[in-house]
Amino acid sequence: MNIRNYIKKFIFLMLPLITVLFFYGCSSKGTGNNELILGTTISTKSIDPAKDYCGWYTARYGVSETLFKLDESMNIIPNLALSYENIDKYTWKIILRDDVTFQNGEKMTPEKVKLSLERAIAKNNRAKETLNIKKIYTEDSNLFIKTNEPHPTIINDLCDPFASIIDVDGTQDFDNAPIGTGPFKVERFDSIKSSYYSKYENYWQGEPALDKIKVIKVSDSDTLAMALQTGELDVAEGISYSSLELFEKRKDYKIEGIDTSRVVVLYYNYKNKYLNDVNLRKSINLVINKEEYCEFLLGGAATPSSGAFPQSMDYSIDVDYSSKIDLEKANEILDANGYIDIDKDGIREKDGEKIEIKLVTYSSRAELPILAQAIQSDLKKIGIDMHVEVSDSIMDKLNSGDFDVALYSNVTASTGDGSTYLNNLLKTNGDSNYGSYSDNQMDNLLNELNKEFDPNKRAELEVQIQKKAIDEDAFNFIAHMKLNFVMKSNVMNFEVNPTDYYEINYKTEIK
């Protein structure tokens, strides 16, 4: 038995006691009361859909809904809205459903939808930049949106959970108890430990099959797997890829997975005087062994990335476009550009300073610390000293620029189109441009993309934009992940969608 398997076996022999102590008093084993218990390694400080990415949680747990949504093929389908009409390049008409009520019994009206969207734009900078709305107004029972500029993907963007429709006037506590239109209403929210939801009997699509939902935050993937094995959970989100084999051949469990656009990406902080040098970034990219990471560290549950989007999408780039691993070339580039190990201690220096880099990542995505350690090991081969910091406050680190390199996981086509992600990542001052990348030509390409209505031309521009970022070694797109949920075999209609923000719906049940 190799060391890895020995450690794994030891952990799972010792975890039952830890798991029992963890769940004692906060979970009822067996869930025999029409309550679904979901365990997850990720959490949020707020469930206000208008804040940051908090709307992903209210969408996942059936609290909030958007005007339109995306099916498994990433096609737009009606939801709270019946249809839309593009009046001109700036104006969109949206026909709303007439049979929707909020969880407090109030009717969803065009005015309430208008108020909800306006609040999201005011509260969420990503919503403001993405939607780029000049004016929202109502006529009869219809909603009209005017944009500041031509916006061909606004219907896609209205699928984003930040555009969840809530009763603004009826909500007293946005952070802890937003009132949405979904099949489940918030009973109690505790960002650190757990949250509780109960069915909304007058839900517009029909009475929900479940009575209650409990979501429990679990500290790590191993504890999560053991909690599922001991019957404390019905569904687990965040089990490491290496632990999936524990459930693969068991009839009392099932694994439901789907390919997604979630990519593991390496950010470089351009404010670091060394990482601002394309030669250092290129050398780092040349030693990151994506194929090996995917096959051995991620158990084949991921595919090596070239660009931001998976190969199944029209705007992906050729899998061989990005640089292949080349240790010799990386060393040659460093030597030629003054990165020299003068004192022969294995670490290169530049201008009398050792090249020491801090990589920041987080543990709620189980694969990230593993990949960070692999990158750390590979960089030692070319004389770069990297320190890995696993932070529980990753967004604080990213937003403040407190990193040299950051390993992060993004869904890149969350609304069925890649332009939103590319703008957030690559545009000067973009909402997700944590490393302060800035290039005038890139900004111009993005502006051109944002105004282009022709889908073929849009795809060409999105490919061109990705290739420019790769040519500059501005980032490293490492791997596209498969989304997996492990659940008891009697859980039915749990939604697994490439968007990564649909999970529990009114049909979800325990048989």
N, C-alpha and C positions, 0 to 999 in steps of 0.2 A: 504493500500500500504506500503510495507516495505521500509526501507531507501534506499536500492540499487536501487529499481525501481523508487523511487522518484527522486533520483539524476540523474538517466539516463534520465527520462522524462524532467527534468529541463534543462539538457545539450542540448537536442535536440530541446527544445523550444527556446533556446538562441543562438544556433549556426548559424542560417541562415545569420544574419548580419555579423558575423565574417567570414563566408565562402565567402560571396559576396565581402567583402573587400579584402580577401586573393587572390581571383582569378581575381579581376578586373585588367585589363591591361595585364594579362598573359594568358588568355584563352578566346576562342570564344565559347560562349554557343551554344549548339546544334550540333556542329561538322558536319555541312551539306556540307562540301567540300571534302569528301573522306579522311578525316584526323581522325585518331584514337588518342584520348587523354587518356593516362593511368596515374592514380594517384597512388603513392606509398609512403610508410613511410620509405623506405630504400634508401640510396644513396651511391655514391662513389666519391672519390676525383680524380679518373682517370678512363679512359676506355681503358687503355693499357692492352690487354689480358694477357700479360706476367707478370703483376704486381699482387702480392697477389691473391685475388679472383676477380679481376676486369673483367676477362674474362666472368664471369657469367652475367654481364650486357650487354656486346656486344653480347653474345649468346642470351639472353632474347629478345633483341630488334632487332634481325635480322641483325646485322652488321657483325658478324664473324661466321665461321663454322669450324668444325674439320673434320679430315679424316674419322672418323667413328662416329656414334651416337647411342643412345639407344632408343628403342621403349618403349611403356607403360609397357611392361612386363620385361623391363631391359635387353632385348636381343640386341646384337650388330648388327647393320645394316650398309650397305655401305652409304657413304655420298660423300665427296670429293675424297675418294678412292673407287675403284670398289671391291677390294678383297685383301686378304693377304695370305701369305704362310709362315709357320714356317719351315725354312730351317734346323735349328738345335736348340739346347737349347739357343744359343746365337744370332742367326741370323734370321731376319724377312724380308721378301720381301713384299712390298706394291705396288700394281698396282693402279696408279692414273687415275682419269678421264682426258679426253683429251679436254673437252668442257667447262672448267671453266675459267672465267676471273675475275680479281679483279675489284673493283668499279672504278678504273681509266682506265679500258680498257685493262690493261696488262694481258697477258695469264698466268695462273697458270702452272708453270713448276716444274719438280722435284727439280731443283736447288733453286727455290724460296721457295718451301716447306721445303727443307733442311735448308735454311737460317732462316726461320721463327721458326722452331723447335729449332735450335741452339741458337737463341736469347732468346727463352723462358727458355731454360735450364740455360743460363748465367744470366738471370734476376730474375728468380723465384727459390728460394731454394727448395720449395715444388716440383716443376717440376724436378729439378735436382735429388732430392732424390727418387721421385716416379718412374721416367722413368729409371734412372740408366743407361744412354746410354754412351757407349764408343765411338762410331763412327757412323756418318750418311754419306752415300755415294749414288751416283746415277749411274745407268747403263741403257743406252738407255732411255726409258721413265718411268723407275721404280725407286723406292726409297728403299734403304736397311738400316736397323738399326741393329747395333751390340751392345749388352748390356755387361756390365761389369761382370754380373753374370746371371745365368738362370733367366728369367723373364716371367713366364707363363701368367701374366695378362697385358702385355704391350699394347695389342690392346684395352682392357678396359680403360687403363690409357690414351690412345690417344683420348678418348672421353671427357676427362676433358677439360673445356674451356681454361685452361692455354696453351693447345696445339692448340688453334685456329690458323688458317693459315692466315697471313697477308702479304701484300707486303712490306717487310722491306725496300727495296731500294726506293720504291715509297712513303712511309709515311714520312712526314715532322714533324708532331706533334703527337707522339705516345699517349700522355696523353689525348689529346682532339679530335683527328681526325684520328684514325687508319684506314687504307684501307684494308677492308676484302673482302670476296667473297660472303657475304650474300645479301639478297634481299633489304636491306636498308643501305644507306650510311649516315655518320654523316654530318649534316649541321652545328650544333652548340651545344656545350656541356658546361653546367654550373652546376658544381657539387652541388651547394647550392640550386638552384631554379629549373632548368628545362634543358631538352635537346631536340634537334630537329633532325629528320631524314627524308630523302626523298627516294623514291623508286629508285632502280637501274634497269633501263629498260632492260638491257642485262643480267639479272640474269640467271644462267645456267638452272634452272628448269622451267623458264617461267616468264613472266612479272608479278610483284606483283600486287595484287588486290587493295591495298591501295596506295594513292599518298604520304601521309605524316604520320608521327608519332610524337606526342609530349608526353614527359614523364615529369610529374610534381612531385616534392618532396613536400609532405604534412607533416606537423609537427606531427600530431597525428591521431589515428584511428577514433576518433569522427568527426573531421573535414573532414576526408576522406569520411566517410559515408554520411555526409551532402552534400558534393560536388557531390557525385554520385546522391543523391536524387534530387538536384536542377538542374541536367542536365549538370553540368560543366565537367563531366568525362564520358567516355564510359566504362572504366574498372577500377576497384579498387583492388589494391594488398596491403593487410595488415589490412583489417577491422577486428576488434576484434571478437572473437567467440561469445561473448555476443550480438554483434550488428547484427549478421547474420539474426536474426529473423525479423528485419525490412524489409528484402527483400524477405523472403521465400515465401510469399503468393501473391506477386505482379507479375502480368503478364508482366509488362514492364521491369522486371529484371530477371536475372537467376544467379544461383550460380553453378559454376563448380568446383568440388573438386576431390581430389584423395588422397589415402593413400600414405605416403612417409616414408622414413627412417630418416626424420628430427627428431632429438632427443633433448630434453632439458636435459642438463648434468650439474652436479655440480662439478666444479673443486676444489680441495684442493691444497693450496700452501704448498709444502713440506718444504719450507724454513722458514715457521712459526714454531717455536719450539713446539707449542702445537698441531698444525694440523699434524705435523710429527709423532705424537703419534696415532697409530691405534685405541687405546681405545677411544679417543675423536672423531675420524672420525666415528667409529662404532656407538657411542652414537648418533651422529647427524643423521646418516642414519636411525637409529631405530625410529626416531620421524617424519620423512618426510612421510606424508600421501599421497602417490601417487594416490590411488584410489579416495580419497576425492577431491584432486586437479582436477583430470580429470573430475569427475562427476559434481562438483559444480562450480569450478572456470573456467573451460574450456568448460563447457556446453556439455560434452560428445563428443567433437570434437577432442579428444586425447585419447590414450590408455596408461595405466600404463606400464612402461618399466621394464624389468629385466636386459637386457643387451643392447648393442649398437644397435642391429638390430631388426626390427619388426618380429613378429611371422611368417609372410609369407615367410621369407627367410630361406634357408637351414642351414645357419650358425647362426640362432638365438638360444638362450638358453631358457630353460623352464621358463615359466612366474612366477613360484613359487620359482625359485632358489634364488633370492635375499631376504634379510631379510624383514620380515613383521613388521609393526609398533608395537612397544612394549615399551611403556613409562616406565614401571616398570623396565625392563631389562636395559634400557639406564641409568636410575638413579643408579642402582646397579653397573654398570660398572664404572661410574664416581666416585661414593663413594669409590669403591675398589681401585681406581688408583690415589687417592689423590686430586681429584677435589671436594673441600668442600666449602660450603657457610658458612664461619667462622663468618662473622659479621651479618648474617641473613637478608641481604638486598635483597635476591632473586637471587643474582648473585654469581656463584661459583668462588673460587680462587684456584690457584695452585702456590705453592712456594711463597706465599705472593702477587701474582698478580691476578687481576680479569681477568676472561676469556672473553675478548671483541674481537669480530670478525667483520671485514669489508667485507660485500658481495658486489661485483661489478656486475652490469648488465647493460642493455641498453634498450631503449624504442621503437626502430624501429620494434621489435617483440613485439606486444602489450601484449602478455601473460606473458612476463618475469617479468616486475615490479610487476604484480599481484601475481605471484608465489613467488617472492622474499619476499613480505610482509607476505605471508602465512608461509613461512619457518621461517622468523623472529619471528612470533607469536608462532610457534610450538617450537622453540628453547628456548623461555622463560620458557616453561613448565619444562625444565630440568636445568634451571639456567644458560643459556648461553646468554650473551648480544650480539646481532648482530645489526650492523648498516648497512643500505642499502644505497648504492650510485648508482644512475642511471647516467651513463656517456654517453656523445655523442662521446667519443673517446675510445670505448671499446677495440679496437685492440691495442692502445697505452698502455692501462692499462694491458692487458694480456701479451703483448710482454715484458713489463718492469717488470712484476711481482708485480705490484702495487695493490695487492689484497690479502686477506686471503682466501676468498671463492669467486668463480665467477660462475654466472649462465649464461650459454651460450647455443646457439642453433646451432647444426651441422647437415648437411646431411651426414649420415654415410656410405651410399652405392651409392655415386654419380656416380660411373662408373660401377655399376652392380656387384661389388665385394667388400668385406669388408676389404681386406688386407691393402689398402692404408690408410683408416681411422685408423685402429689399429696401423699401423706403426707411423703415424703422432701423435697419441694420447699417445701411451705407450712406444715407443722406447726412450731410453736415447737420449736427445737432439732432439727428434722428432719435426717436424715443428709446431704441435699444442699441444705440451707437455708443456703448459704454467705453470703448477704447479711444474715442475722439478721432476716429478716421475722418478725413476730409479731403475731397478732391473735386475741383470745379467741373471737370469733364464728367465725372460720375453724377454729380448733381444735375447736370444738363440732360444726361441720358435718362435719369429718373423722372425729370419733369416731362420729357418727351413721352415716356411710358405712361405716365399718369393721365395724359390727354388722349391717348390712342384708343380708339374704339375697335379697330379691326383685330380680331383674335390672333390671326397669323402674324401680323406685325408686332403685336404685344409679345408673343412667344419669342420672336427673333430678338426683340429688345431685352427681354429678361435673360436670354442666353448670353447676349453681348455683355450685359451688366455683370453677370456672374464670372465670365471669363476675364473681364478687366480686374475684378477683385482677386481672382486667383493668380493672374499674371503679376500682380503687385505683391503677392503673398500677404495680403491684408488680413486674412483669416485662415483657418484651416478647418474645413468641413470634414469631420472624421468618419462618422457612421450614422446611417439612418436606422432607427430602432423599430422593432416590432412591439406593438402594444399588447400586453397579455394580462388577463384577469384569471385568477384561479378561484373556483367557487364550488360549493357543494353541488352535486348532480341534480338536486331537486330545485335549484334556482332557475327560473325560466324568464325569458324576455329581458334579460339584462343586456343593455345596448352597448355594443362595442363598435365604435365608429372612428374612422381615420382622423377626425377633428380632435379627438381626445377630450372633448367636453360634453359628450352625451353619455349617460350611464343609466340612471334609474328613470323609468317612465311609468305611466299609469298602468301599463300591462305587466310590468315586472311583478313576479309572484314567487312564492315558495309552495311547492306542491307536496 
